[in-house]
Amino acid sequence: MNTTPHSRPPTDAATDTAALDDHRWASVLARDAASDADFVYAVKTTGVYCRPSSSARLPKRANVLFFNNPLAAEAAGFRPSRRHAADQSSAADLRAGLVAEACRLIEAAELQPSLETLAAQAGMSSFHFHRVFKAETGLTPKAYAVASRAQRLRGELGEQGEPGKAGSITDAIYGAGFNSNSRFYETSAKLLGMRASAYRDGGHNAEIRFAVGQCSLGAILVAQSQQGICAILLGPDPDALLRDLQDQFRKARLIGGDAAFEQLMAQVVGFIEAPALGLNLPLDVRGTAFQERVWQALRKIPPGTTASYAQIAEAIGAPKAVRAVAQACGANRIAVAIPCHRVIRHDGALSGYRWGVERKRELLQREAG
């Protein structure tokens, strides 16, 4: 006796799929923008697909199929609706506004708001808000809060280091939003790269060893803190490179390199002249959480290859943060060891480079062999 599929009890998988489809259909009926990142729906009678929040006329339920993303819908032969681009733009603006408001709340709060609080303000579930926030900023809400606090701490300590603005470390601790001394001292060295008192005083009592020399790209300055290499600067004028280092550490003790440091300088120069030698030195990297993620991604680009700013943004899980990636490349102070010269525009153009486009071109040519 022949039986149809409907004559058998549904499997657990079938039940789960039906329940998921019912939930998705409810989102379509509600035109729920919060579900736009979760799925698209396609209409069999028209051959198009839309986001749940689409303003298009609602189809009959019997004509609807659901797909996890647009690529899956297009693989099944559906095309985006004419309103899809406009709907996407509107939804993107809405998401950007909600995330911007969450950022302002994080920055202004004395205590870090919980994920649940931020999500409730945005009208999303905690899970969905976390995903949307990371997609927009390239950081999780917690990482953004840490970076924001680090920036506030630098500001508090930096102001105290100015003439006539002396203050205590305790003032800076609470001004930056830390609610206890113990929590602050657990994290301050990592945030600042040195003791808070030293940062406040422009590097007071911190020792920075440095050497200035010449390579085929012009003048080069290499500097090292107790944590590792903190600067590799390139340029035409050695005096300007030294002034740049002094501006960064106004009150640090700058010590001319000894014979051992000269060997380190030789390693850096050797790498510039012959990239195949490689360079493996401890680095003292200081930046925001986002910058450090970008710089870490740059160090994964193999010599002789390049990546676009968009590809780096994709690699760190922030595909919309292309401009922020470019800014992080520009903020890099450790040339060649953090190879921002390997990042180019999507059309292959070299774009900008902190130490000059000609130096960037020369470095890439050498690495290409």
C-alpha positions as CSV (number, residue, x, y, z in Angstrom):
1,M,0.0,0.0,0.0
2,N,1.4,3.3,-1.1
3,T,1.5,6.1,1.5
4,T,2.0,9.8,1.0
5,P,4.5,11.8,3.1
6,H,1.6,13.3,5.0
7,S,0.4,9.9,6.2
8,R,3.5,9.5,8.4
9,P,4.0,11.4,11.7
10,P,6.2,14.4,11.3
11,T,9.8,14.0,12.3
12,D,11.4,16.2,15.0
13,A,13.3,18.0,12.3
14,A,10.2,18.6,10.3
15,T,8.4,19.9,13.4
16,D,11.3,22.2,14.2
17,T,11.3,23.5,10.6
18,A,7.6,24.2,10.6
19,A,7.8,26.0,13.9
20,L,10.7,28.1,12.6
21,D,8.8,29.0,9.5
22,D,5.7,29.9,11.5
23,H,7.9,32.2,13.6
24,R,9.5,33.8,10.5
25,W,6.1,34.3,9.0
26,A,5.0,36.1,12.1
27,S,8.0,38.4,11.7
28,V,7.0,39.1,8.1
29,L,3.5,40.0,9.1
30,A,4.9,42.3,11.7
31,R,7.4,43.8,9.2
32,D,10.0,43.2,12.0
33,A,13.2,45.1,11.1
34,A,15.0,43.2,14.0
35,S,14.7,40.0,11.9
36,D,16.3,41.5,8.8
37,A,19.7,40.0,9.6
38,D,18.2,36.5,10.3
39,F,16.5,35.5,7.0
40,V,14.8,36.6,3.8
41,Y,11.5,35.4,2.3
42,A,10.9,34.5,-1.3
43,V,7.6,34.6,-3.2
44,K,7.1,31.7,-5.6
45,T,4.6,33.5,-7.8
46,T,6.8,36.6,-8.5
47,G,10.3,35.0,-8.2
48,V,11.6,37.7,-5.9
49,Y,12.8,37.8,-2.3
50,C,12.5,40.5,0.4
51,R,13.6,41.2,4.0
52,P,11.0,40.7,6.7
53,S,10.6,44.5,7.2
54,S,10.0,45.1,3.5
55,S,7.2,47.5,2.6
56,A,6.2,45.4,-0.3
57,R,2.6,44.0,-0.5
58,L,2.3,40.9,1.7
59,P,2.0,37.7,-0.3
60,K,-0.1,34.6,0.5
61,R,1.5,32.3,3.0
62,A,1.2,29.4,0.7
63,N,3.5,31.1,-1.9
64,V,6.3,31.9,0.6
65,L,9.6,30.2,1.1
66,F,12.2,31.2,3.7
67,F,16.0,31.3,3.3
68,N,18.7,32.0,5.8
69,N,20.3,34.8,3.6
70,P,20.1,36.4,0.2
71,L,22.8,34.2,-1.3
72,A,20.7,31.1,-0.5
73,A,17.6,32.7,-2.1
74,E,19.6,33.6,-5.2
75,A,21.1,30.2,-5.4
76,A,17.5,28.9,-5.5
77,G,16.7,31.1,-8.5
78,F,15.1,34.1,-6.8
79,R,16.1,37.7,-7.4
80,P,15.9,40.7,-5.1
81,S,12.8,42.8,-5.3
82,R,13.0,46.3,-6.6
83,R,12.3,47.6,-3.2
84,H,15.0,45.5,-1.6
85,A,17.8,48.0,-2.0
86,A,15.6,50.8,-0.6
87,D,14.5,48.6,2.3
88,Q,18.1,47.6,3.0
89,S,19.2,51.3,3.1
90,S,16.3,52.2,5.4
91,A,17.1,49.2,7.7
92,A,20.8,50.1,7.7
93,D,20.1,53.7,8.7
94,L,17.8,52.4,11.5
95,R,20.5,50.0,12.8
96,A,23.2,52.6,12.6
97,G,21.1,55.0,14.6
98,L,20.3,52.5,17.3
99,V,24.0,51.5,17.6
100,A,25.1,55.1,17.7
101,E,22.6,55.7,20.6
102,A,24.0,52.7,22.4
103,C,27.6,54.0,21.9
104,R,26.6,57.3,23.5
105,L,25.0,55.5,26.4
106,I,28.2,53.5,27.0
107,E,30.4,56.5,26.7
108,A,28.3,58.6,29.2
109,A,27.6,55.9,31.7
110,E,29.5,55.8,35.1
111,L,29.2,52.0,35.1
112,Q,29.2,49.8,32.0
113,P,25.6,49.2,31.0
114,S,24.6,45.5,30.8
115,L,24.0,43.9,27.5
116,E,20.4,43.4,28.5
117,T,20.0,47.2,29.2
118,L,21.5,48.2,25.9
119,A,19.4,45.6,23.9
120,A,16.2,46.8,25.6
121,Q,16.9,50.4,24.7
122,A,17.4,49.3,21.1
123,G,14.2,47.2,21.1
124,M,16.1,44.0,20.3
125,S,16.9,40.7,22.0
126,S,20.3,40.5,23.7
127,F,21.5,38.0,21.1
128,H,20.4,40.1,18.1
129,F,21.7,43.4,19.5
130,H,25.1,41.9,20.2
131,R,25.3,40.7,16.6
132,V,24.1,44.1,15.1
133,F,26.4,46.1,17.4
134,K,29.5,44.1,16.3
135,A,28.5,44.3,12.6
136,E,28.3,48.1,12.9
137,T,31.3,48.9,15.0
138,G,33.6,45.9,14.6
139,L,33.6,45.4,18.4
140,T,31.3,43.7,20.9
141,P,29.5,46.1,23.3
142,K,31.9,45.0,26.1
143,A,35.0,45.6,24.0
144,Y,33.6,49.0,23.0
145,A,33.1,49.9,26.6
146,V,36.7,48.9,27.5
147,A,38.0,51.0,24.6
148,S,35.9,53.9,25.6
149,R,37.1,53.7,29.2
150,A,40.7,53.5,28.0
151,Q,40.2,56.6,25.9
152,R,38.6,58.4,28.9
153,L,41.5,57.3,31.1
154,R,44.1,58.6,28.7
155,G,42.2,61.9,28.6
156,E,42.0,62.2,32.3
157,L,45.7,61.4,32.8
158,G,46.7,63.6,29.8
159,E,44.9,66.6,31.3
160,Q,46.6,66.1,34.6
161,G,49.9,66.1,32.8
162,E,49.3,69.6,31.4
163,P,50.7,72.6,33.3
164,G,48.3,73.8,36.0
165,K,46.1,70.7,35.8
166,A,47.8,68.5,38.4
167,G,45.6,65.8,40.0
168,S,45.7,62.5,41.7
169,I,45.5,59.0,40.1
170,T,42.4,58.5,42.1
171,D,40.7,61.4,40.4
172,A,41.5,59.9,37.0
173,I,40.3,56.4,38.1
174,Y,36.8,57.7,39.0
175,G,36.8,60.2,36.2
176,A,37.3,57.4,33.7
177,G,34.5,55.3,35.2
178,F,36.3,52.7,37.2
179,N,34.3,52.0,40.4
180,S,37.2,50.6,42.4
181,N,41.0,51.0,42.7
182,S,41.6,47.3,42.5
183,R,39.7,46.9,39.2
184,F,41.7,49.9,37.8
185,Y,45.1,48.6,38.7
186,E,44.2,45.1,37.3
187,T,43.7,46.7,33.8
188,S,45.5,50.0,33.7
189,A,48.9,48.7,32.6
190,K,47.4,46.8,29.7
191,L,45.3,49.8,28.7
192,L,48.2,52.3,28.8
193,G,51.3,50.2,28.2
194,M,52.9,51.6,31.4
195,R,52.0,52.6,35.0
196,A,49.2,55.3,35.1
197,S,51.4,57.8,36.9
198,A,54.0,57.4,34.2
199,Y,51.4,58.0,31.5
200,R,50.0,61.0,33.3
201,D,53.4,62.5,33.4
202,G,54.1,61.9,29.6
203,G,56.1,58.8,30.3
204,H,57.8,60.2,33.4
205,N,60.4,57.6,34.7
206,A,59.6,55.4,31.7
207,E,62.8,54.4,29.8
208,I,62.6,54.5,26.0
209,R,65.7,53.3,24.2
210,F,66.1,54.5,20.7
211,A,68.5,54.7,17.8
212,V,68.4,56.8,14.6
213,G,70.0,55.6,11.4
214,Q,69.8,55.5,7.7
215,C,68.4,52.9,5.3
216,S,67.6,52.9,1.6
217,L,64.2,54.5,2.4
218,G,65.7,57.4,4.2
219,A,66.0,58.1,7.9
220,I,64.7,55.5,10.4
221,L,64.1,55.6,14.1
222,V,63.6,52.5,16.2
223,A,62.4,52.8,19.9
224,Q,61.9,50.2,22.5
225,S,60.1,50.4,25.9
226,Q,60.2,47.7,28.6
227,Q,57.3,45.9,26.8
228,G,58.9,45.8,23.4
229,I,59.3,47.8,20.2
230,C,57.0,50.9,20.6
231,A,58.0,52.8,17.4
232,I,59.5,52.3,14.0
233,L,59.4,55.7,12.2
234,L,60.5,56.5,8.7
235,G,61.0,59.8,7.0
236,P,63.5,62.1,5.2
237,D,64.6,64.0,8.4
238,P,66.0,62.2,11.4
239,D,65.5,65.2,13.6
240,A,61.8,65.2,12.8
241,L,61.6,61.5,13.7
242,L,63.1,62.2,17.1
243,R,60.7,65.1,17.7
244,D,57.9,62.8,16.9
245,L,59.1,60.3,19.5
246,Q,59.5,63.1,22.1
247,D,56.0,64.3,21.4
248,Q,54.6,60.8,22.2
249,F,56.6,60.5,25.4
250,R,57.1,64.0,26.6
251,K,58.8,63.2,29.9
252,A,60.2,59.7,29.3
253,R,63.9,59.1,29.7
254,L,65.0,58.7,26.1
255,I,68.2,56.7,26.1
256,G,70.5,56.4,23.1
257,G,70.9,52.7,22.1
258,D,73.9,50.7,23.2
259,A,75.6,48.0,21.2
260,A,72.9,45.5,21.9
261,F,70.2,47.9,20.7
262,E,72.2,48.7,17.6
263,Q,71.9,45.0,16.8
264,L,68.1,45.3,17.1
265,M,68.2,48.3,14.8
266,A,70.3,46.3,12.3
267,Q,67.5,43.6,12.3
268,V,64.9,46.2,11.4
269,V,67.0,47.7,8.7
270,G,67.9,44.3,7.4
271,F,64.2,43.4,7.1
272,I,63.5,46.6,5.2
273,E,66.3,45.9,2.8
274,A,65.6,42.2,2.4
275,P,62.0,41.3,3.5
276,A,62.6,37.6,3.0
277,L,64.7,37.7,6.2
278,G,61.5,38.1,8.3
279,L,61.1,40.1,11.5
280,N,60.1,38.5,14.8
281,L,60.4,41.1,17.6
282,P,58.3,41.7,20.7
283,L,56.1,44.7,20.2
284,D,54.6,47.2,22.6
285,V,51.3,47.9,20.8
286,R,49.1,50.6,22.2
287,G,45.8,51.5,20.7
288,T,42.0,51.1,21.0
289,A,40.6,47.7,21.0
290,F,39.5,48.1,17.4
291,Q,42.9,49.4,16.3
292,E,44.6,46.5,17.9
293,R,42.3,44.0,16.1
294,V,43.2,45.7,12.8
295,W,46.9,45.6,13.6
296,Q,46.8,42.0,14.5
297,A,45.1,41.2,11.2
298,L,47.8,43.2,9.3
299,R,50.5,41.0,10.8
300,K,48.8,38.0,9.3
301,I,49.2,39.3,5.7
302,P,52.1,37.2,4.3
303,P,55.0,39.1,2.7
304,G,54.6,39.5,-1.0
305,T,50.9,39.7,-0.8
306,T,48.4,42.5,-0.2
307,A,44.9,42.9,1.1
308,S,42.3,45.6,0.6
309,Y,40.8,47.7,3.5
310,A,37.5,45.9,2.8
311,Q,39.2,42.5,3.2
312,I,40.7,43.5,6.5
313,A,37.3,44.7,7.7
314,E,35.8,41.3,6.7
315,A,38.7,39.5,8.5
316,I,38.0,41.2,11.8
317,G,34.3,40.6,11.5
318,A,33.4,44.2,10.8
319,P,32.6,44.4,7.0
320,K,31.1,47.9,7.2
321,A,34.1,49.4,9.1
322,V,36.3,50.0,6.0
323,R,36.9,53.7,6.8
324,A,37.7,52.8,10.4
325,V,40.2,50.2,9.2
326,A,41.9,52.8,7.1
327,Q,42.1,55.2,10.1
328,A,43.7,52.4,12.2
329,C,46.3,51.8,9.5
330,G,47.1,55.5,9.5
331,A,47.5,55.5,13.3
332,N,50.1,52.7,13.2
333,R,53.4,53.9,14.6
334,I,55.4,50.7,14.1
335,A,56.3,50.6,10.4
336,V,57.1,47.3,8.7
337,A,56.6,45.2,11.8
338,I,52.9,46.0,11.7
339,P,52.8,46.0,7.9
340,C,50.1,48.5,7.0
341,H,52.0,49.0,3.7
342,R,50.4,45.7,2.6
343,V,46.9,47.2,2.6
344,I,45.7,48.7,-0.6
345,R,42.5,50.0,-2.1
346,H,40.0,47.6,-3.6
347,D,40.9,48.8,-7.1
348,G,44.6,48.0,-6.5
349,A,45.7,51.6,-5.9
350,L,48.2,52.2,-3.2
351,S,46.2,54.8,-1.4
352,G,47.9,56.7,1.5
353,Y,50.7,55.7,3.8
354,R,51.9,57.5,6.9
355,W,55.5,57.5,5.7
356,G,54.8,58.3,2.0
357,V,53.3,56.4,-0.9
358,E,56.7,56.0,-2.6
359,R,58.1,54.2,0.4
360,K,55.0,52.0,0.4
361,R,55.5,51.2,-3.3
362,E,59.2,50.4,-2.7
363,L,58.4,48.0,0.2
364,L,55.8,46.1,-1.8
365,Q,58.2,45.8,-4.8
366,R,60.9,44.4,-2.6
367,E,58.5,41.9,-1.0
368,A,57.2,40.8,-4.4
369,G,60.8,39.8,-5.2
